[in-house]
Amino acid sequence: MGRVFIVGWDGATFDLIEPWIAEGKLPNIAEVWNGGSHGELQSTLPPMTFPAWTSFMTGKNPGKHGIYDFTRQRPGTYDLEFVNGGQRKAPTFWKLLSDAGKRVISISVPCTFPPEPINGVMLSGFDAAGLGGSSSKLDARGMYPREVYDELERELDGHPIGSFPIQEINQGRAEAAVQKILDVIGRKAATAKYLMQSREWDCAMILFGESDGAGHHFWKYCDHRSPQFTPAPASMRDSILRVYQELDRQLGELKQLLPYDTTLLMMSDHGFGGVSNTVIYPNCWLREQNVLQFRGGFSKWVSRRLDALKLFAVAALPNSVQKFLSRFARTQLGGIEAKVRYGIIDWSETQAYFEENPYYPALRINLKGRQPQGTVEPGEEYEELRSELIRRLEEWRHPATGERIVEKAYRREEVYDGGSLDEAPDIVVKWATHEEYTYAFRVSSKSQSLHWMEELDPRREDNMAFFSGKSGSHRDNGIFLAEGPEVIAGKAISGARIIDMAPTILHLLGVPTPADMDGRALIEVLEGEAASPLEIGAAAGVVAEPDEAGTYTEEDKVVINERLRALGYID
């Protein structure tokens, strides 16, 4: 068996890559495109970073691995807590390969903190605790083995967690934000080159999150059709292209290091597109449907003040001050985030509510015995309410255009299955687009009139903080490319899913796919002996949550909150 090298470009889309290949602007990925197989890669529903990357590494749907979002509700409360790889309930392909005696390297993949004890090296992604704030380096807690920290500090001045240029953007220094992203791409690539040349490996992976960050922040500069189009500064018109070109340049240099028997896989966790300036306040719509009620005006004021305080602390205060304040916080950040989202809800008069995150709000029933102030009886009343809400969601229309607001609403068991199904939202919403742009979602306490829709001018100063990091957002289909001695050249495929990546990697390395994986090996891109199916192995089973090694301190929570806000994942 040969080797496998995986390059992830988070959020990369063929909508950008194909035209740039045709124009000769991305020569190295063009070489992979022409010399191998390619096709779109269907993400999870919804296409969110943590569940998508976790499905990639486990080959399982979120109902089995248990990761649905960046946060989860703390049992018995409405409070939220941050999620990381420590809550994952399924083994990764790195662990399965290690158990089979293969040597592995994993660099910067999200939701891999705390790092697993594997046969090789693992450097956690942006959910890792780090040395400082948004520009921090990965510390030893995010590395396995921990001794790698001293080595990388000595050889490379450490390994960056990410770029997260929120302060540069808030200060109006867009070009500085681009340069920060380009610098981090080079530093991450340097880590990969060093580890690939200093260690023996059978499977290695490097993930660049910077393509995703560039899409979130810079789409408005590059898409003249966008409702958020920002023509100045003119130098930003090619900002996303410059990020992709640096990724492409590093791809070429990494390819030069690959042994002849290596299969190269390229992929992204989801696609990308623009965001509208049409804002939806989901819980205001539920209020109009008479299934949710708000409390009085003071609770609305408190929710807004907490959000303003959080924004100021995350975007403006130095990291040292953030850490100092976090030690004396009376409420953990997850509790503050819950009060921002839910502080105006009168739970005693509420049957259902949206988790009002700014990307893909999902709907939960206020269930007796599960939520602390539940109003809906389990069983028949629960099912009747779900059916009625699904009907209303699918009938929901834009008041001016008549477009669907919701493309499709699903019972959770229609989308997920597995031992963690009970942790999923009760109704999973596939949101429609508005004139080909995704809606922007906002917490209902920010609605001046409590109407569920309004158009905001993203250039107004009082709206800029909200739209920062939200000019682009995720789409359902990412990218998949494969090139190597056993890969069919020039083949376009369809139907590939992100859950197929782990079985494909195991197949290429001669390790049986566990029977409880949901994905399948993409053998249609292979030829020769590699195209023959392998036997199915025993079920991989469930992984217990680890000890306190993966627990965030209060200081860690401040930093994680900052990173998520920098990417537009927390409002």
C-alpha positions as CSV (number, residue, x, y, z in Angstrom):
1,M,0.0,0.0,0.0
2,G,1.1,3.6,-0.7
3,R,0.6,6.7,1.3
4,V,-2.2,9.2,1.5
5,F,-1.8,13.0,1.8
6,I,-4.8,15.1,2.4
7,V,-5.1,18.9,1.9
8,G,-8.1,20.7,3.2
9,W,-9.2,24.1,2.1
10,D,-11.9,25.0,4.5
11,G,-15.0,26.4,2.7
12,A,-13.4,26.1,-0.8
13,T,-15.9,26.1,-3.6
14,F,-15.7,25.1,-7.3
15,D,-17.8,28.2,-8.0
16,L,-14.5,30.2,-7.6
17,I,-11.9,27.5,-8.4
18,E,-13.2,26.4,-11.8
19,P,-13.2,29.9,-13.4
20,W,-9.7,30.6,-11.9
21,I,-8.4,27.3,-13.3
22,A,-9.8,28.2,-16.7
23,E,-8.0,31.6,-16.4
24,G,-4.7,30.0,-15.5
25,K,-4.7,31.5,-12.0
26,L,-4.4,28.3,-10.0
27,P,-1.9,26.2,-11.8
28,N,-1.3,23.6,-9.1
29,I,-4.9,22.7,-8.3
30,A,-5.4,22.7,-12.1
31,E,-2.8,20.0,-12.3
32,V,-4.7,17.9,-9.8
33,W,-8.0,18.6,-11.6
34,N,-6.6,17.5,-15.0
35,G,-4.5,14.6,-13.7
36,G,-7.0,13.0,-11.4
37,S,-10.7,12.8,-10.5
38,H,-12.9,15.5,-9.1
39,G,-16.5,16.3,-8.0
40,E,-18.6,18.2,-5.5
41,L,-18.5,16.9,-1.9
42,Q,-21.9,17.1,-0.1
43,S,-21.6,18.5,3.4
44,T,-23.6,17.8,6.5
45,L,-27.1,19.3,7.0
46,P,-26.7,22.0,7.8
47,P,-23.2,22.6,6.4
48,M,-21.5,23.8,9.6
49,T,-17.8,23.5,10.4
50,F,-17.7,21.4,13.5
51,P,-20.3,18.7,12.5
52,A,-18.9,18.6,8.9
53,W,-15.2,18.1,9.9
54,T,-16.2,15.6,12.6
55,S,-18.2,13.6,10.0
56,F,-15.2,13.8,7.7
57,M,-12.9,12.3,10.3
58,T,-15.3,9.6,11.6
59,G,-17.3,8.7,8.5
60,K,-20.4,9.1,10.6
61,N,-23.4,11.4,10.8
62,P,-23.8,13.7,13.8
63,G,-26.3,11.4,15.4
64,K,-23.5,8.9,15.9
65,H,-20.6,11.3,16.7
66,G,-22.6,13.8,18.7
67,I,-21.2,17.1,17.4
68,Y,-24.0,19.4,16.0
69,D,-22.6,22.9,16.5
70,F,-20.0,25.0,18.2
71,T,-22.1,25.0,21.3
72,R,-24.5,22.7,23.0
73,Q,-27.1,23.2,25.7
74,R,-26.0,22.2,29.1
75,P,-28.4,19.4,30.3
76,G,-31.2,20.7,32.5
77,T,-30.6,24.3,31.6
78,Y,-31.0,26.8,28.7
79,D,-27.3,27.7,29.1
80,L,-24.8,27.0,26.4
81,E,-21.3,25.5,26.6
82,F,-18.6,25.4,24.0
83,V,-18.0,22.1,22.2
84,N,-14.7,20.5,21.2
85,G,-13.3,17.2,20.1
86,G,-13.5,15.9,23.6
87,Q,-17.3,15.4,23.2
88,R,-16.9,13.4,20.0
89,K,-18.4,9.9,20.5
90,A,-16.8,8.1,17.5
91,P,-13.2,7.2,16.7
92,T,-11.4,9.1,13.9
93,F,-9.7,7.5,11.0
94,W,-6.4,8.7,12.5
95,K,-7.1,6.5,15.5
96,L,-8.2,3.6,13.4
97,L,-5.1,3.9,11.2
98,S,-2.9,4.1,14.4
99,D,-4.5,1.0,15.8
100,A,-3.6,-0.8,12.5
101,G,0.0,0.2,12.8
102,K,0.0,3.1,10.4
103,R,1.9,6.3,11.1
104,V,-0.2,9.5,10.9
105,I,0.1,13.3,11.0
106,S,-2.8,15.7,11.5
107,I,-2.4,19.5,11.4
108,S,-5.0,22.1,12.2
109,V,-8.2,20.2,11.7
110,P,-11.2,21.8,13.6
111,C,-12.7,19.9,16.5
112,T,-9.5,17.9,17.3
113,F,-8.9,19.4,20.7
114,P,-7.9,17.7,22.9
115,P,-5.5,15.9,20.6
116,E,-5.8,12.1,20.4
117,P,-3.0,9.8,21.4
118,I,-2.1,8.4,18.0
119,N,0.8,6.8,16.3
120,G,2.3,10.0,15.1
121,V,1.6,13.7,15.5
122,M,-1.6,15.7,16.0
123,L,-1.8,19.5,16.2
124,S,-5.3,20.6,17.1
125,G,-7.4,23.1,15.2
126,F,-8.9,26.4,16.2
127,D,-10.9,24.9,19.1
128,A,-7.6,24.4,20.9
129,A,-6.6,26.4,23.9
130,G,-3.7,28.6,22.9
131,L,-1.1,31.1,24.1
132,G,-3.1,34.3,23.8
133,G,-6.0,35.5,21.6
134,S,-6.9,35.5,18.0
135,S,-3.3,35.5,16.8
136,S,-2.1,32.9,19.2
137,K,0.2,30.0,18.7
138,L,-0.8,26.4,19.6
139,D,0.5,25.5,23.0
140,A,1.5,22.0,24.3
141,R,-2.1,21.2,25.4
142,G,-3.1,21.2,21.7
143,M,-0.3,18.8,20.6
144,Y,0.3,15.1,20.7
145,P,2.8,14.2,21.8
146,R,3.4,17.3,24.0
147,E,7.1,17.2,23.3
148,V,6.4,18.4,19.8
149,Y,5.8,21.8,21.2
150,D,9.4,22.5,22.2
151,E,10.6,21.1,18.8
152,L,8.3,23.4,16.8
153,E,9.2,26.4,18.9
154,R,12.8,25.7,18.3
155,E,12.6,25.0,14.6
156,L,9.7,27.2,13.4
157,D,8.9,29.7,16.2
158,G,5.8,27.6,17.0
159,H,2.7,26.7,15.0
160,P,-0.2,29.2,14.5
161,I,-3.8,28.3,15.4
162,G,-5.2,30.7,12.8
163,S,-5.3,34.3,11.5
164,F,-8.7,35.6,12.8
165,P,-8.1,39.2,11.7
166,I,-11.1,40.7,13.5
167,Q,-9.2,43.6,15.0
168,E,-7.7,44.6,11.7
169,I,-11.1,44.5,10.1
170,N,-12.8,46.5,12.9
171,Q,-10.1,49.1,12.6
172,G,-10.7,49.5,8.8
173,R,-7.3,47.9,7.8
174,A,-8.6,45.4,5.3
175,E,-5.2,45.0,3.5
176,A,-3.6,44.2,6.8
177,A,-6.2,41.5,7.4
178,V,-5.3,39.9,4.0
179,Q,-1.6,40.0,4.8
180,K,-2.2,38.4,8.2
181,I,-4.1,35.6,6.5
182,L,-1.4,35.1,3.8
183,D,1.3,35.0,6.6
184,V,-0.6,32.3,8.5
185,I,-1.0,30.1,5.4
186,G,2.8,30.2,4.9
187,R,3.4,29.4,8.6
188,K,1.0,26.4,8.6
189,A,2.5,25.1,5.4
190,A,6.0,25.4,7.0
191,T,4.8,23.1,9.8
192,A,3.5,20.5,7.4
193,K,6.7,20.6,5.3
194,Y,8.8,20.2,8.5
195,L,6.8,17.3,9.9
196,M,6.6,15.5,6.5
197,Q,10.3,15.6,6.1
198,S,11.3,14.9,9.7
199,R,9.0,11.9,10.3
200,E,8.0,8.7,8.7
201,W,4.3,8.7,7.8
202,D,1.6,6.7,6.0
203,C,-1.2,9.3,6.2
204,A,-0.7,13.1,6.6
205,M,-3.1,16.0,6.5
206,I,-2.9,19.8,6.6
207,L,-6.0,21.9,6.9
208,F,-6.1,25.6,5.9
209,G,-9.0,27.4,7.5
210,E,-8.0,30.7,5.8
211,S,-10.0,30.1,2.7
212,D,-13.1,30.0,4.9
213,G,-12.1,33.1,6.8
214,A,-11.4,35.0,3.6
215,G,-14.9,34.1,2.3
216,H,-16.6,35.3,5.4
217,H,-14.8,38.6,5.6
218,F,-14.0,39.5,2.0
219,W,-16.9,38.3,-0.2
220,K,-18.4,41.8,-0.2
221,Y,-15.3,43.2,-1.9
222,C,-15.2,40.6,-4.7
223,D,-18.8,40.1,-5.7
224,H,-20.2,43.1,-7.4
225,R,-23.7,41.6,-7.3
226,S,-23.7,41.2,-3.6
227,P,-26.1,43.4,-1.6
228,Q,-23.1,44.0,0.6
229,F,-20.8,45.0,-2.2
230,T,-18.1,47.3,-1.0
231,P,-16.1,48.9,-3.9
232,A,-13.3,50.5,-1.7
233,P,-10.5,49.9,-1.2
234,A,-10.1,48.8,-4.8
235,S,-7.1,46.6,-3.9
236,M,-9.5,44.3,-2.1
237,R,-11.3,43.2,-5.3
238,D,-9.0,40.3,-5.7
239,S,-8.5,39.5,-2.0
240,I,-10.1,36.1,-2.0
241,L,-8.2,35.2,-5.2
242,R,-4.9,36.2,-3.5
243,V,-5.7,33.8,-0.6
244,Y,-6.5,31.0,-3.0
245,Q,-3.4,31.7,-5.0
246,E,-1.2,31.4,-1.8
247,L,-3.0,28.2,-1.0
248,D,-2.3,27.0,-4.5
249,R,1.4,28.0,-4.3
250,Q,1.8,26.1,-1.1
251,L,0.0,23.1,-2.6
252,G,2.6,23.0,-5.3
253,E,5.4,23.1,-2.8
254,L,3.8,20.4,-0.7
255,K,3.3,18.2,-3.8
256,Q,7.0,18.3,-4.5
257,L,7.6,16.5,-1.2
258,L,5.3,13.6,-1.8
259,P,6.7,10.2,-2.5
260,Y,5.8,8.7,-5.9
261,D,3.3,6.2,-4.3
262,T,1.2,8.9,-2.6
263,T,-2.5,9.5,-3.3
264,L,-3.3,13.2,-2.9
265,L,-6.8,14.0,-1.7
266,M,-8.1,17.6,-1.7
267,M,-11.4,18.6,-0.1
268,S,-13.4,21.2,1.8
269,D,-16.0,20.8,4.4
270,H,-18.6,22.9,2.6
271,G,-18.9,25.4,-0.2
272,F,-19.3,29.2,-0.1
273,G,-21.4,32.0,-1.3
274,G,-22.7,35.5,-0.5
275,V,-24.9,36.8,2.3
276,S,-27.9,39.1,1.8
277,N,-28.5,42.3,3.8
278,T,-32.0,40.9,4.5
279,V,-32.1,39.9,8.1
280,I,-34.4,37.4,9.7
281,Y,-35.2,37.3,13.4
282,P,-36.4,33.7,13.8
283,N,-37.9,33.9,17.2
284,C,-39.9,37.0,16.2
285,W,-41.5,34.8,13.6
286,L,-42.4,32.1,16.2
287,R,-43.9,34.9,18.3
288,E,-46.1,35.8,15.3
289,Q,-47.1,32.1,15.1
290,N,-48.2,32.2,18.8
291,V,-45.9,29.4,19.9
292,L,-43.4,31.8,21.7
293,Q,-43.8,34.8,23.8
294,F,-41.3,37.5,24.9
295,R,-40.9,39.0,28.3
296,G,-41.1,42.7,29.1
297,G,-38.9,45.6,27.8
298,F,-36.3,45.3,30.6
299,S,-35.3,41.8,29.5
300,K,-34.8,43.1,26.0
301,W,-32.6,45.9,27.3
302,V,-30.5,43.4,29.4
303,S,-30.0,41.1,26.4
304,R,-28.8,44.0,24.2
305,R,-26.5,45.3,26.9
306,L,-24.9,41.8,27.4
307,D,-24.4,41.5,23.7
308,A,-22.8,44.9,23.5
309,L,-20.5,44.1,26.4
310,K,-19.6,40.8,24.8
311,L,-18.8,42.5,21.5
312,F,-16.7,45.1,23.2
313,A,-14.8,42.6,25.2
314,V,-14.1,40.3,22.3
315,A,-13.3,42.8,19.6
316,A,-11.7,45.7,21.4
317,L,-10.0,44.7,24.7
318,P,-6.5,43.3,24.7
319,N,-6.1,39.6,25.3
320,S,-4.5,40.3,28.7
321,V,-7.5,42.3,29.8
322,Q,-9.9,39.7,28.5
323,K,-8.1,37.0,30.6
324,F,-8.2,39.2,33.7
325,L,-11.9,39.9,33.4
326,S,-12.7,36.2,32.7
327,R,-11.2,35.2,36.1
328,F,-13.8,37.4,37.9
329,A,-16.8,36.7,35.5
330,R,-19.8,35.8,37.6
331,T,-21.3,34.0,34.6
332,Q,-19.5,31.8,32.2
333,L,-19.5,32.9,28.5
334,G,-21.8,30.1,27.5
335,G,-24.3,31.5,30.0
336,I,-23.9,35.0,28.7
337,E,-24.4,33.8,25.1
338,A,-27.6,32.0,26.2
339,K,-28.9,35.2,27.8
340,V,-28.1,37.1,24.7
341,R,-30.0,34.6,22.6
342,Y,-32.8,33.7,25.0
343,G,-33.0,36.4,27.6
344,I,-36.2,37.9,26.2
345,I,-38.1,34.6,26.0
346,D,-41.0,34.0,28.5
347,W,-40.4,30.2,28.9
348,S,-43.7,29.7,30.7
349,E,-45.6,30.8,27.5
350,T,-43.3,29.2,24.9
351,Q,-43.8,25.9,23.1
352,A,-40.8,26.1,20.7
353,Y,-37.8,28.3,20.1
354,F,-35.0,28.8,17.6
355,E,-31.3,28.6,18.6
356,E,-30.6,32.0,17.2
357,N,-27.1,31.5,16.0
358,P,-26.1,33.8,13.0
359,Y,-25.6,31.0,10.5
360,Y,-28.1,28.1,10.6
361,P,-30.8,28.5,13.3
362,A,-32.3,25.2,14.4
363,L,-35.6,24.7,16.2
364,R,-36.1,23.1,19.6
365,I,-39.4,22.2,21.4
366,N,-39.7,23.5,25.0
367,L,-40.3,20.0,26.3
368,K,-41.4,19.0,29.8
369,G,-38.8,16.9,31.6
370,R,-36.0,18.1,29.3
371,Q,-36.0,21.9,29.4
372,P,-36.2,23.4,32.9
373,Q,-39.4,25.3,32.1
374,G,-40.8,23.0,29.5
375,T,-44.5,23.4,28.4
376,V,-45.0,20.7,25.8
377,E,-45.8,17.1,26.9
378,P,-43.7,14.3,25.4
379,G,-45.4,11.9,23.0
380,E,-48.5,12.9,21.1
381,E,-48.4,16.7,21.9
382,Y,-44.8,16.8,20.9
383,E,-45.3,15.1,17.6
384,E,-48.4,17.1,16.7
385,L,-46.5,20.3,17.4
386,R,-43.5,19.2,15.3
387,S,-45.8,18.4,12.4
388,E,-47.6,21.7,12.6
389,L,-44.4,23.7,12.8
390,I,-42.9,21.8,9.9
391,R,-46.0,22.7,7.8
392,R,-45.8,26.4,8.8
393,L,-42.1,26.6,8.1
394,E,-42.5,25.2,4.6
395,E,-45.3,27.7,4.0
396,W,-43.3,30.6,5.2
397,R,-42.8,33.2,2.4
398,H,-40.9,36.4,1.8
399,P,-43.5,39.1,2.1
400,A,-42.3,41.0,-1.1
401,T,-41.0,38.3,-3.5
402,G,-43.0,35.3,-2.4
403,E,-39.8,33.2,-2.2
404,R,-39.6,30.4,0.3
405,I,-37.9,31.3,3.5
406,V,-37.4,27.6,4.3
407,E,-36.5,25.2,1.5
408,K,-37.3,22.1,3.7
409,A,-37.9,21.3,7.4
410,Y,-37.1,17.9,8.7
411,R,-37.8,15.9,11.9
412,R,-34.4,15.2,13.4
413,E,-34.7,11.5,12.8
414,E,-35.1,12.1,9.1
415,V,-31.6,13.6,9.0
416,Y,-29.7,11.9,11.8
417,D,-29.5,8.5,13.5
418,G,-27.4,7.1,16.3
419,G,-26.9,7.1,20.0
420,S,-26.7,10.9,20.2
421,L,-30.0,11.6,18.3
422,D,-31.5,13.0,21.5
423,E,-29.0,15.8,21.5
424,A,-30.1,17.0,18.0
425,P,-32.5,19.9,17.5
426,D,-36.1,18.7,17.2
427,I,-36.5,20.2,13.8
428,V,-33.7,20.7,11.3
429,V,-34.2,23.6,8.9
430,K,-32.7,23.8,5.4
431,W,-32.9,27.5,4.8
432,A,-33.6,28.9,1.4
433,T,-31.7,31.7,-0.3
434,H,-33.0,35.1,-1.1
435,E,-32.1,36.0,-4.7
436,E,-29.2,33.5,-4.5
437,Y,-27.8,35.0,-1.3
438,T,-28.3,33.4,2.2
439,Y,-30.3,35.3,4.7
440,A,-28.5,37.0,7.7
441,F,-29.9,35.8,11.0
442,R,-29.9,37.9,14.2
443,V,-31.1,37.5,17.7
444,S,-34.6,38.7,18.1
445,S,-33.8,41.1,20.9
446,K,-32.1,43.3,18.2
447,S,-35.3,43.8,16.3
448,Q,-36.6,47.3,16.9
449,S,-40.2,46.5,16.0
450,L,-40.2,42.7,16.8
451,H,-41.0,42.1,13.2
452,W,-39.3,39.0,11.8
453,M,-37.6,40.6,8.7
454,E,-35.9,43.8,7.8
455,E,-33.3,45.1,5.4
456,L,-30.2,46.6,7.0
457,D,-27.6,48.9,5.4
458,P,-24.3,47.0,6.1
459,R,-22.4,50.3,5.5
460,R,-24.1,52.1,8.4
461,E,-21.8,52.3,11.4
462,D,-24.3,50.8,13.8
463,N,-24.7,47.7,11.5
464,M,-21.0,47.2,10.7
465,A,-20.2,45.1,13.7
466,F,-23.0,42.7,12.9
467,F,-22.0,42.2,9.3
468,S,-18.3,41.9,10.1
469,G,-17.4,38.3,9.2
470,K,-20.9,37.8,7.5
471,S,-20.5,39.0,3.9
472,G,-20.1,35.3,2.8
473,S,-21.4,32.1,4.3
474,H,-21.5,28.4,3.8
475,R,-23.1,26.4,1.0
476,D,-24.0,22.7,0.8
477,N,-21.3,21.4,-1.5
478,G,-17.6,21.5,-1.0
479,I,-14.8,20.2,-3.2
480,F,-13.2,16.8,-3.7
481,L,-10.2,16.1,-5.9
482,A,-7.9,13.0,-6.0
483,E,-4.7,12.4,-7.9
484,G,-2.2,9.5,-7.7
485,P,-0.9,6.4,-9.3
486,E,-4.2,4.5,-8.8
487,V,-6.6,7.4,-9.5
488,I,-8.4,7.7,-12.8
489,A,-7.3,10.8,-14.7
490,G,-9.8,13.3,-16.0
491,K,-12.9,11.7,-14.3
492,A,-15.7,13.8,-12.9
493,I,-17.8,12.1,-10.3
494,S,-21.1,13.0,-8.5
495,G,-22.7,11.9,-5.3
496,A,-19.6,12.1,-3.1
497,R,-20.3,13.0,0.5
498,I,-18.1,14.2,3.3
499,I,-18.9,11.0,5.3
500,D,-17.2,9.1,2.4
501,M,-13.8,10.6,3.1
502,A,-12.8,8.4,6.1
503,P,-13.8,5.1,4.4
504,T,-11.9,6.2,1.3
505,I,-8.7,7.0,3.3
506,L,-8.9,3.7,5.1
507,H,-9.5,1.9,1.8
508,L,-6.4,3.5,0.2
509,L,-4.3,2.3,3.2
510,G,-5.7,-1.2,3.3
511,V,-7.6,-0.8,6.5
512,P,-11.1,-2.3,6.6
513,T,-14.0,0.2,7.0
514,P,-15.9,-0.3,10.2
515,A,-19.4,-1.6,9.7
516,D,-21.0,1.3,11.6
517,M,-19.5,4.0,9.4
518,D,-22.2,5.7,7.3
519,G,-19.9,6.6,4.4
520,R,-18.4,4.4,1.7
521,A,-15.1,4.3,-0.1
522,L,-15.1,6.3,-3.3
523,I,-13.7,3.4,-5.4
524,E,-15.2,4.8,-8.6
525,V,-12.2,7.2,-8.8
526,L,-9.7,4.3,-8.6
527,E,-8.4,1.8,-11.0
528,G,-6.4,-1.5,-10.8
529,E,-6.3,-3.4,-7.5
530,A,-7.3,-0.3,-5.6
531,A,-10.7,-0.3,-7.2
532,S,-11.6,-3.7,-5.6
533,P,-13.8,-3.4,-2.5
534,L,-12.2,-4.3,0.8
535,E,-13.9,-6.3,3.5
536,I,-16.0,-4.5,6.1
537,G,-14.5,-4.5,9.5
538,A,-16.1,-4.7,12.9
539,A,-18.1,-1.8,14.2
540,A,-15.9,0.9,15.6
541,G,-18.3,1.6,18.4
542,V,-18.7,4.6,20.7
543,V,-15.9,6.6,22.3
544,A,-16.4,7.7,25.9
545,E,-15.8,11.4,26.6
546,P,-12.2,12.0,27.9
547,D,-11.2,13.2,31.3
548,E,-10.6,16.9,32.2
549,A,-7.8,17.2,29.7
550,G,-10.2,18.7,27.2
551,T,-12.0,21.0,29.6
552,Y,-11.8,24.7,28.9
553,T,-10.7,27.1,31.6
554,E,-12.5,30.4,31.9
555,E,-9.6,32.1,30.1
556,D,-9.8,29.5,27.3
557,K,-13.5,30.3,26.9
558,V,-12.8,34.0,26.3
559,V,-10.3,33.1,23.5
560,I,-12.6,30.5,21.9
561,N,-15.4,33.0,22.0
562,E,-13.2,35.6,20.2
563,R,-12.3,33.1,17.5
564,L,-15.9,32.2,16.8
565,R,-16.9,35.8,16.7
566,A,-14.1,36.6,14.3
567,L,-15.5,34.0,11.9
568,G,-19.1,35.3,12.3
569,Y,-20.2,32.1,14.1
570,I,-21.3,34.0,17.2
571,D,-23.4,37.1,16.9
